[in-house]
Amino acid sequence: MLFAAVCEIRNTSDRDYLDSLYRSYYPMLHKLAAGITRDTLTAGDIVTNAMLSLFSKIPDLRAMAELECAAYLKATVRNAAYKYYNGRTRQNLTEVSFDDALFSLPDQDDPAVLIEIDDEFEVVREAIATLEQAERQVLHLKYSAQLTACEIAQIVNAPSEAAVHMRLSRARRKLLRLLEDWGWGDE
């Protein structure tokens, strides 16, 4: 809880002010952070850390009207939650693996069909492996992680959703050309 950390603040007036902000706005700020991170425990930590980061801003916060202060607190917590979420998303999704997530074999009773399908998947896997890292990443994020263009743009630092669509289109075209060059799909 914030109280233990706030006790370290020497100025009792500032300590009491920050603690009162925390207690007053915690439910709203926690709900905001939990909505972004989808994790209530982490949301509590984010709110606490965000509030502590505002210690140097106490004079500014005191000068703000109540609604302005609430908006500032929300913006601070929202930014901290997105920073946490984006960091976790990048950490979890930047490693591109097309093994089982993208190419799982369908349920079939005929072993010959399974072998044929597995061979086709293997050719596609090999073609994907020859793509550049950035191309593999956008394909993975779109088709394996099933993220939206907006989410992909945030992860790969693309300037817009349109840029993500363009990258996806180029990667798909390049993959198709590779497969055609290898004679795949000629049957």
BALOBA-1460 file (C-alpha; in Angstrom, 3 decimals):
// residues 187
<rec num="1" residu="m" x="0.000" y="0.000" z="0.000"/>
<rec num="2" residu="l" x="1.055" y="3.574" z="-0.537"/>
<rec num="3" residu="f" x="0.961" y="4.395" z="3.171"/>
<rec num="4" residu="a" x="4.320" y="2.747" z="3.967"/>
<rec num="5" residu="a" x="6.086" y="4.554" z="1.138"/>
<rec num="6" residu="v" x="4.361" y="7.827" z="1.961"/>
<rec num="7" residu="c" x="5.691" y="7.597" z="5.526"/>
<rec num="8" residu="e" x="9.160" y="8.199" z="4.080"/>
<rec num="9" residu="i" x="8.076" y="11.670" z="2.924"/>
<rec num="10" residu="r" x="9.383" y="14.091" z="5.538"/>
<rec num="11" residu="n" x="6.914" y="16.924" z="4.924"/>
<rec num="12" residu="t" x="3.754" y="15.798" z="6.709"/>
<rec num="13" residu="s" x="1.584" y="18.180" z="4.716"/>
<rec num="14" residu="d" x="2.790" y="16.663" z="1.426"/>
<rec num="15" residu="r" x="2.509" y="13.163" z="2.870"/>
<rec num="16" residu="d" x="-1.071" y="13.719" z="3.968"/>
<rec num="17" residu="y" x="-1.982" y="15.331" z="0.643"/>
<rec num="18" residu="l" x="-0.565" y="12.470" z="-1.440"/>
<rec num="19" residu="d" x="-2.190" y="9.901" z="0.846"/>
<rec num="20" residu="s" x="-5.569" y="11.654" z="0.561"/>
<rec num="21" residu="l" x="-5.289" y="11.705" z="-3.248"/>
<rec num="22" residu="y" x="-4.429" y="8.024" z="-3.198"/>
<rec num="23" residu="r" x="-7.353" y="7.093" z="-0.978"/>
<rec num="24" residu="s" x="-9.818" y="9.300" z="-2.849"/>
<rec num="25" residu="y" x="-8.932" y="8.224" z="-6.364"/>
<rec num="26" residu="y" x="-7.656" y="4.682" z="-5.866"/>
<rec num="27" residu="p" x="-10.869" y="2.865" z="-6.932"/>
<rec num="28" residu="m" x="-11.128" y="4.835" z="-10.180"/>
<rec num="29" residu="l" x="-7.396" y="4.592" z="-10.939"/>
<rec num="30" residu="h" x="-7.267" y="0.887" z="-10.118"/>
<rec num="31" residu="k" x="-10.218" y="0.195" z="-12.413"/>
<rec num="32" residu="l" x="-8.492" y="2.140" z="-15.188"/>
<rec num="33" residu="a" x="-5.187" y="0.272" z="-14.800"/>
<rec num="34" residu="a" x="-6.905" y="-3.111" z="-14.479"/>
<rec num="35" residu="g" x="-8.843" y="-2.437" z="-17.674"/>
<rec num="36" residu="i" x="-5.611" y="-1.841" z="-19.546"/>
<rec num="37" residu="t" x="-3.450" y="-4.573" z="-18.023"/>
<rec num="38" residu="r" x="-6.242" y="-7.112" z="-17.442"/>
<rec num="39" residu="d" x="-4.544" y="-7.948" z="-14.137"/>
<rec num="40" residu="t" x="-5.943" y="-6.580" z="-10.874"/>
<rec num="41" residu="l" x="-2.836" y="-7.295" z="-8.799"/>
<rec num="42" residu="t" x="-0.541" y="-5.559" z="-11.249"/>
<rec num="43" residu="a" x="-3.016" y="-2.694" z="-11.515"/>
<rec num="44" residu="g" x="-2.623" y="-2.015" z="-7.791"/>
<rec num="45" residu="d" x="1.159" y="-1.852" z="-8.149"/>
<rec num="46" residu="i" x="0.862" y="0.443" z="-11.146"/>
<rec num="47" residu="v" x="-1.402" y="2.858" z="-9.259"/>
<rec num="48" residu="t" x="0.917" y="2.885" z="-6.252"/>
<rec num="49" residu="n" x="4.042" y="3.469" z="-8.335"/>
<rec num="50" residu="a" x="2.320" y="6.142" z="-10.419"/>
<rec num="51" residu="m" x="1.214" y="7.973" z="-7.288"/>
<rec num="52" residu="l" x="4.720" y="7.829" z="-5.848"/>
<rec num="53" residu="s" x="6.109" y="9.220" z="-9.084"/>
<rec num="54" residu="l" x="3.940" y="12.294" z="-8.520"/>
<rec num="55" residu="f" x="5.733" y="13.272" z="-5.316"/>
<rec num="56" residu="s" x="7.744" y="15.956" z="-7.088"/>
<rec num="57" residu="k" x="4.537" y="17.284" z="-8.654"/>
<rec num="58" residu="i" x="2.681" y="17.884" z="-5.371"/>
<rec num="59" residu="p" x="2.916" y="21.715" z="-5.640"/>
<rec num="60" residu="d" x="1.477" y="21.521" z="-9.164"/>
<rec num="61" residu="l" x="-1.250" y="19.121" z="-8.054"/>
<rec num="62" residu="r" x="-2.235" y="21.409" z="-5.188"/>
<rec num="63" residu="a" x="-2.609" y="24.309" z="-7.643"/>
<rec num="64" residu="m" x="-4.976" y="22.351" z="-9.905"/>
<rec num="65" residu="a" x="-8.742" y="22.336" z="-9.689"/>
<rec num="66" residu="e" x="-10.230" y="19.032" z="-8.523"/>
<rec num="67" residu="l" x="-11.306" y="17.885" z="-11.995"/>
<rec num="68" residu="e" x="-7.972" y="18.891" z="-13.495"/>
<rec num="69" residu="c" x="-6.133" y="16.998" z="-10.758"/>
<rec num="70" residu="a" x="-8.282" y="13.901" z="-11.335"/>
<rec num="71" residu="a" x="-7.580" y="14.078" z="-15.067"/>
<rec num="72" residu="y" x="-3.853" y="14.421" z="-14.386"/>
<rec num="73" residu="l" x="-3.900" y="11.391" z="-12.074"/>
<rec num="74" residu="k" x="-5.830" y="9.378" z="-14.667"/>
<rec num="75" residu="a" x="-3.363" y="10.334" z="-17.393"/>
<rec num="76" residu="t" x="-0.412" y="9.380" z="-15.198"/>
<rec num="77" residu="v" x="-1.873" y="5.983" z="-14.305"/>
<rec num="78" residu="r" x="-3.054" y="5.355" z="-17.866"/>
<rec num="79" residu="n" x="0.429" y="6.061" z="-19.228"/>
<rec num="80" residu="a" x="2.047" y="3.842" z="-16.599"/>
<rec num="81" residu="a" x="-0.407" y="1.021" z="-17.353"/>
<rec num="82" residu="y" x="0.164" y="1.265" z="-21.118"/>
<rec num="83" residu="k" x="3.908" y="1.336" z="-20.571"/>
<rec num="84" residu="y" x="3.638" y="-1.841" z="-18.511"/>
<rec num="85" residu="y" x="1.227" y="-3.504" z="-20.946"/>
<rec num="86" residu="n" x="3.285" y="-2.633" z="-24.022"/>
<rec num="87" residu="g" x="6.437" y="-3.876" z="-22.351"/>
<rec num="88" residu="r" x="4.803" y="-7.204" z="-21.507"/>
<rec num="89" residu="t" x="3.271" y="-7.488" z="-24.961"/>
<rec num="90" residu="r" x="6.604" y="-6.837" z="-26.646"/>
<rec num="91" residu="q" x="8.301" y="-9.297" z="-24.336"/>
<rec num="92" residu="n" x="5.731" y="-12.009" z="-25.036"/>
<rec num="93" residu="l" x="5.175" y="-11.446" z="-28.732"/>
<rec num="94" residu="t" x="8.427" y="-10.313" z="-30.266"/>
<rec num="95" residu="e" x="9.785" y="-13.830" z="-30.356"/>
<rec num="96" residu="v" x="8.373" y="-15.207" z="-33.563"/>
<rec num="97" residu="s" x="7.548" y="-18.890" z="-33.526"/>
<rec num="98" residu="f" x="5.407" y="-20.471" z="-36.185"/>
<rec num="99" residu="d" x="5.603" y="-23.971" z="-34.800"/>
<rec num="100" residu="d" x="2.311" y="-25.116" z="-33.329"/>
<rec num="101" residu="a" x="0.404" y="-21.875" z="-32.866"/>
<rec num="102" residu="l" x="-0.031" y="-21.161" z="-36.556"/>
<rec num="103" residu="f" x="0.233" y="-24.612" z="-38.098"/>
<rec num="104" residu="s" x="-1.531" y="-27.237" z="-36.084"/>
<rec num="105" residu="l" x="-2.683" y="-30.278" z="-37.952"/>
<rec num="106" residu="p" x="-6.431" y="-30.727" z="-38.341"/>
<rec num="107" residu="d" x="-8.132" y="-33.795" z="-36.956"/>
<rec num="108" residu="q" x="-8.021" y="-36.442" z="-39.663"/>
<rec num="109" residu="d" x="-8.477" y="-40.171" z="-39.614"/>
<rec num="110" residu="d" x="-6.455" y="-40.797" z="-42.777"/>
<rec num="111" residu="p" x="-2.692" y="-40.860" z="-42.049"/>
<rec num="112" residu="a" x="-1.893" y="-40.167" z="-45.725"/>
<rec num="113" residu="v" x="-3.838" y="-36.906" z="-45.560"/>
<rec num="114" residu="l" x="-2.057" y="-35.931" z="-42.342"/>
<rec num="115" residu="i" x="1.350" y="-36.593" z="-43.910"/>
<rec num="116" residu="e" x="0.461" y="-34.528" z="-46.976"/>
<rec num="117" residu="i" x="-0.829" y="-31.649" z="-44.855"/>
<rec num="118" residu="d" x="2.240" y="-31.801" z="-42.609"/>
<rec num="119" residu="d" x="4.497" y="-31.658" z="-45.672"/>
<rec num="120" residu="e" x="2.652" y="-28.582" z="-46.922"/>
<rec num="121" residu="f" x="2.943" y="-26.919" z="-43.516"/>
<rec num="122" residu="e" x="6.665" y="-27.692" z="-43.461"/>
<rec num="123" residu="v" x="7.174" y="-25.962" z="-46.825"/>
<rec num="124" residu="v" x="5.315" y="-22.890" z="-45.577"/>
<rec num="125" residu="r" x="7.320" y="-22.895" z="-42.315"/>
<rec num="126" residu="e" x="10.568" y="-23.021" z="-44.293"/>
<rec num="127" residu="a" x="9.424" y="-20.169" z="-46.521"/>
<rec num="128" residu="i" x="8.478" y="-18.066" z="-43.496"/>
<rec num="129" residu="a" x="11.879" y="-18.772" z="-41.943"/>
<rec num="130" residu="t" x="13.554" y="-17.171" z="-44.987"/>
<rec num="131" residu="l" x="11.673" y="-13.893" z="-44.519"/>
<rec num="132" residu="e" x="13.294" y="-11.000" z="-42.704"/>
<rec num="133" residu="q" x="12.675" y="-10.747" z="-38.950"/>
<rec num="134" residu="a" x="10.338" y="-7.747" z="-39.330"/>
<rec num="135" residu="e" x="8.235" y="-9.598" z="-41.920"/>
<rec num="136" residu="r" x="8.034" y="-12.729" z="-39.767"/>
<rec num="137" residu="q" x="7.081" y="-10.597" z="-36.779"/>
<rec num="138" residu="v" x="4.112" y="-8.846" z="-38.393"/>
<rec num="139" residu="l" x="2.840" y="-12.157" z="-39.798"/>
<rec num="140" residu="h" x="3.163" y="-13.770" z="-36.382"/>
<rec num="141" residu="l" x="1.417" y="-10.907" z="-34.604"/>
<rec num="142" residu="k" x="-1.441" y="-10.896" z="-37.125"/>
<rec num="143" residu="y" x="-2.066" y="-14.600" z="-37.652"/>
<rec num="144" residu="s" x="-0.667" y="-16.373" z="-34.621"/>
<rec num="145" residu="a" x="-1.226" y="-13.787" z="-31.877"/>
<rec num="146" residu="q" x="-4.348" y="-12.494" z="-33.688"/>
<rec num="147" residu="l" x="-3.709" y="-8.848" z="-32.855"/>
<rec num="148" residu="t" x="-5.344" y="-5.916" z="-34.579"/>
<rec num="149" residu="a" x="-3.403" y="-3.575" z="-36.839"/>
<rec num="150" residu="c" x="-3.565" y="-0.922" z="-34.104"/>
<rec num="151" residu="e" x="-2.014" y="-3.281" z="-31.534"/>
<rec num="152" residu="i" x="0.642" y="-4.400" z="-34.014"/>
<rec num="153" residu="a" x="1.491" y="-0.766" z="-34.792"/>
<rec num="154" residu="q" x="2.200" y="-0.138" z="-31.107"/>
<rec num="155" residu="i" x="4.395" y="-3.221" z="-30.790"/>
<rec num="156" residu="v" x="6.476" y="-2.698" z="-33.934"/>
<rec num="157" residu="n" x="6.513" y="1.102" z="-33.602"/>
<rec num="158" residu="a" x="4.785" y="1.583" z="-36.946"/>
<rec num="159" residu="p" x="3.596" y="5.130" z="-37.606"/>
<rec num="160" residu="s" x="0.018" y="4.037" z="-38.352"/>
<rec num="161" residu="e" x="-2.358" y="1.143" z="-38.909"/>
<rec num="162" residu="a" x="-1.999" y="1.729" z="-42.648"/>
<rec num="163" residu="a" x="1.731" y="1.113" z="-42.323"/>
<rec num="164" residu="v" x="0.988" y="-2.205" z="-40.613"/>
<rec num="165" residu="h" x="-1.416" y="-3.177" z="-43.397"/>
<rec num="166" residu="m" x="1.278" y="-2.323" z="-45.940"/>
<rec num="167" residu="r" x="3.883" y="-4.399" z="-44.074"/>
<rec num="168" residu="l" x="1.480" y="-7.330" z="-43.889"/>
<rec num="169" residu="s" x="0.668" y="-7.055" z="-47.559"/>
<rec num="170" residu="r" x="4.341" y="-6.970" z="-48.524"/>
<rec num="171" residu="a" x="5.178" y="-9.923" z="-46.282"/>
<rec num="172" residu="r" x="2.297" y="-11.987" z="-47.705"/>
<rec num="173" residu="r" x="3.296" y="-11.135" z="-51.290"/>
<rec num="174" residu="k" x="6.914" y="-12.028" z="-50.586"/>
<rec num="175" residu="l" x="5.853" y="-15.306" z="-48.976"/>
<rec num="176" residu="l" x="3.598" y="-16.150" z="-51.923"/>
<rec num="177" residu="r" x="6.402" y="-15.397" z="-54.407"/>
<rec num="178" residu="l" x="8.765" y="-17.634" z="-52.448"/>
<rec num="179" residu="l" x="6.262" y="-20.468" z="-52.426"/>
<rec num="180" residu="e" x="5.592" y="-20.046" z="-56.144"/>
<rec num="181" residu="d" x="9.353" y="-20.050" z="-56.848"/>
<rec num="182" residu="w" x="9.611" y="-23.303" z="-54.935"/>
<rec num="183" residu="g" x="6.886" y="-24.803" z="-57.120"/>
<rec num="184" residu="w" x="4.349" y="-24.928" z="-54.331"/>
<rec num="185" residu="g" x="0.743" y="-24.761" z="-55.493"/>
<rec num="186" residu="d" x="1.504" y="-25.943" z="-59.008"/>
<rec num="187" residu="e" x="-0.269" y="-29.243" z="-58.477"/>
